[in-house]
Amino acid sequence: MGDMNIFCWILLISSAFLYAIPFIYNIALWWLIFIFPVPLLYITRIQNFSFMHGYIWGLIVFSLHLSGGMLIVTNLDHDVWWVGLLMGICVVLYQALLPGLLFFFATTII
């Protein structure tokens, strides 16, 4: 059972990367956006999602997706760069709540 749990986490993380990478390297890897649901759909067949699954997925997606904006805000702050970094981290933590709630309620309703 433990190996299957690790396998599900690997699939979940790979799905998050497959979703976020096309936004970073959109010219070469745009087609990956159509593949990201495949690992998610496979996981739903073998395991129920929880809030933690969605939150981790959201953390990976939004940290990669918003990395450019975080870099810009951090560079604009010059001497107090940590304020921009803290703001970016707070935004990522806040936005990751939505996929967490979505995964939780999807599992609860279904």
C-alpha positions as CSV (number, residue, x, y, z in Angstrom):
1,M,0.0,0.0,0.0
2,G,2.9,2.4,0.7
3,D,4.4,2.0,-2.8
4,M,1.0,2.8,-4.3
5,N,0.8,6.0,-2.2
6,I,4.3,7.1,-3.4
7,F,3.3,6.3,-7.0
8,C,0.1,8.5,-6.6
9,W,2.2,11.4,-5.2
10,I,4.6,11.1,-8.1
11,L,1.7,11.2,-10.6
12,L,0.2,14.2,-8.8
13,I,3.4,16.1,-8.8
14,S,4.0,15.2,-12.5
15,S,0.5,16.4,-13.3
16,A,1.3,19.8,-11.6
17,F,4.5,20.1,-13.6
18,L,2.7,19.2,-16.8
19,Y,0.2,21.9,-16.1
20,A,2.7,24.7,-15.2
21,I,5.6,24.2,-17.5
22,P,3.7,25.2,-20.7
23,F,3.1,28.6,-19.2
24,I,6.8,29.1,-18.7
25,Y,8.1,27.6,-21.9
26,N,5.0,28.1,-24.1
27,I,6.6,28.2,-27.5
28,A,8.2,24.7,-27.2
29,L,6.0,22.9,-24.7
30,W,2.5,24.3,-25.2
31,W,1.2,20.8,-26.0
32,L,1.8,19.5,-22.5
33,I,-1.2,21.4,-21.3
34,F,-3.4,18.7,-22.9
35,I,-1.5,15.9,-21.1
36,F,-1.7,17.1,-17.5
37,P,-5.2,15.6,-16.8
38,V,-4.0,12.1,-17.6
39,P,-2.2,11.5,-14.3
40,L,-5.0,13.1,-12.4
41,L,-7.6,10.9,-14.0
42,Y,-5.6,7.8,-13.4
43,I,-5.2,8.7,-9.7
44,T,-8.9,9.2,-9.3
45,R,-9.4,5.6,-10.4
46,I,-7.2,4.2,-7.7
47,Q,-7.3,6.6,-4.8
48,N,-9.6,9.3,-3.4
49,F,-8.2,12.9,-3.3
50,S,-8.0,14.9,-0.1
51,F,-7.4,18.6,0.7
52,M,-3.7,17.9,1.0
53,H,-3.5,16.4,-2.5
54,G,-5.1,19.5,-4.0
55,Y,-3.1,21.9,-1.8
56,I,0.3,20.4,-2.8
57,W,-0.8,20.3,-6.5
58,G,-1.8,24.0,-6.2
59,L,1.5,24.9,-4.5
60,I,3.5,23.4,-7.3
61,V,1.4,24.9,-10.0
62,F,1.1,28.4,-8.7
63,S,4.7,28.7,-7.5
64,L,5.9,27.8,-11.0
65,H,3.1,29.8,-12.7
66,L,3.7,32.9,-10.7
67,S,7.5,32.7,-10.5
68,G,7.9,35.5,-13.1
69,G,5.6,37.8,-11.3
70,M,7.4,37.1,-8.0
71,L,10.7,37.8,-9.6
72,I,9.5,41.1,-10.9
73,V,8.1,42.2,-7.6
74,T,11.2,41.1,-5.8
75,N,13.4,43.1,-8.2
76,L,11.3,46.2,-7.8
77,D,11.8,46.3,-4.1
78,H,15.6,46.7,-4.3
79,D,16.8,46.9,-0.7
80,V,13.8,45.2,0.8
81,W,13.5,42.4,-1.6
82,W,12.3,40.1,1.1
83,V,9.0,42.0,1.2
84,G,8.3,41.2,-2.4
85,L,9.3,37.6,-1.9
86,L,7.0,37.4,1.2
87,M,4.1,38.9,-0.8
88,G,4.7,36.3,-3.6
89,I,4.8,33.4,-1.1
90,C,1.6,34.6,0.5
91,V,-0.2,34.9,-2.9
92,V,0.9,31.3,-3.8
93,L,-0.2,29.9,-0.4
94,Y,-3.5,31.7,-0.7
95,Q,-4.2,30.6,-4.3
96,A,-3.3,27.0,-3.5
97,L,-6.3,26.8,-1.2
98,L,-8.7,26.7,-4.2
99,P,-7.4,23.5,-5.7
100,G,-7.2,22.0,-2.2
101,L,-10.9,22.8,-1.6
102,L,-11.8,21.7,-5.1
103,F,-10.2,18.3,-4.7
104,F,-11.7,17.9,-1.2
105,F,-15.3,18.8,-2.3
106,A,-15.0,16.8,-5.5
107,T,-14.2,13.7,-3.4
108,T,-16.8,14.5,-0.8
109,I,-19.6,15.0,-3.3
110,I,-18.7,12.1,-5.5
